[in-house]
Amino acid sequence: MTTAVFTPETEARLATARHVADAVLFEGYVLYPYRASAAKNRLRWQFGVLVPPAWSARCEEHEFQHTECLMEPRPGADLAVEVRFLHAQRRTVQRATEDGGFETVRELHLADRVLVPWDEGVEERVELTVPVADLAGEGLAFPFTRPAGEATEPVLDGEGRTVGRLVRRREEINGVVRLSTAELDGPYRTMRLTAVVENTGGWTPEPGGDRDAALPHSLVAGHLLLCLDRGSFLSMTDPPEWAKGAVAACRNLHTWPVLAGEPGATDLVLSSPIILEDHPAIAPESPGALYDATEIDEILALRTAALTDEEKREARGTDERAAAVIELADTMPAEVLERLHGAVRSLREVTGPVRDEDPFDPVGHGTARPDTPWWDPGGDTSVDPEHDRVTVDGVPVGAGSRVVLRPGLRHSDAQDLFLHGRTALVEAVLHDVDGGVHIAVTVEGDPGADIRREQGRFLYFQPDEVEPLETV
């Protein structure tokens, strides 16, 4: 028997993980400066996008996520599953006409905001509970549909008169959740759980269609929450010794499962397109969702508060969540901003020999303090990032060289998808203390390249991730 309503106990367990899951859901949803016109807000939805199969065949994005993890369910255990994703909703802005009708416009100016066309993200959930015993062998499949729809919202001016309207359209989304288990050989009753979330939509792109056309038919920022009411999951990043071989044999495609919930809990897993550690948590100092993981909270809050009034008007009209960020930055008390400077989570004692003349440790316990640091980057004349060269495909590459980016060999960053094949200018060649070589670049055509160069905030690649275009 399968049910779609969680028990109060299961709901309470899932609620502890949803704070982090919400951060996954809205990762990069709208980026500073929170305006639709900003260049970096023109390429939306970068993580966990499950596109229709017909579009997947034409791009490097995928129509499914495949999760495998190990669990030790007790007899009679139920598995609760929650698939979470955003449904891209296309918003059109229309202005009221003198004849009582409406016409579509690029922007509509109000006293406190400027409304512009935008793709909003509507949170969707697929919830089900199934006995673990029913998932043996080929398992079960659970199709789901989110229907198309259209809604309008009147736009009123300060005197309550209708000056326009917002038209929101959603396309139909179809998908399936596939669950199965296999019992493993070993000293304990351990099962491998397989959970696949797949976009099964039949939408097909028109000739010349682009990614924007596919997004309303996609599961955006898709991820899974899995919960056992009786039993436990094993950590996939730090498994017990006897389970390491079975963990290594698990296949996880386009997602990664970690233990979630309170530290020490083992009944809950979050499988996310963003690689996390076990028991991830939101920093208690964080004042609220800022949606932009490229900045630390303090800098982002200060920059947002410093936007001009006109920029804030556009941000408020871009999206309700962007408007909430503007309000958060404008009303943040000084003591809250002070907490964003940083916090020490834990301290550990470091022991070792200390010179006898150390006045703070006369008995010779504590940390060693040598006369000179083990490595002084300023005094090391063997490295010179601005003039060093590294040979790539027989060509010396250094500052000023132009290269083609071929990232993704290590799949360490989801942004690699958007950088593959782009040309870039090499800013420096750097050597780390372990002998590794890193090539710092700015992407050609990046409107923020001058700022990155001024602040020294480059993108870094290894030599086998670039192709030289020319010799300097």
Secondary structure, 3 states (H helix, E strand, C coil): CCECCCCHHHHHHHHHHHHHHHHHHCCCCCCCCCCCCCHHHCCCCCCCCECCHHHHCCCCCECEEEEEEEEEECCCCEEEEEEEEEEEEEEEEEEECCCCCEEECCCEECCCCEECCEEEEEEEEEEEEEEHHHHECCCEEEEEEECCEEEEEEEECCCCCEEEEEEEEECCEEEEEEEEEEECCCCCCCEEEEEEEEECCCCCCCCCCCHHHHHHHCEEEEEEEEEECCEEECCCCCCCHHHHHHHHCCCCECCEEEECCCCCCCCEEEEECCCCCCCCCCCCCCCCCCCCCCCCHHHHHHHHHCCCHHHHHHHHHHCHHHHHHHHHHHHCCHHHHHHCCCCCCCCCCCCCCCCCCCCCCCCCCCCCCCCCCCCCHHHCCCCCCCCCEEEECCEEEECCCEEEECCCCCCCCCCHHHHCCCEEEEEEEEECCCCCEEEEEEECCCCCHHHHHHHCCCEEECHHHEEECCCC
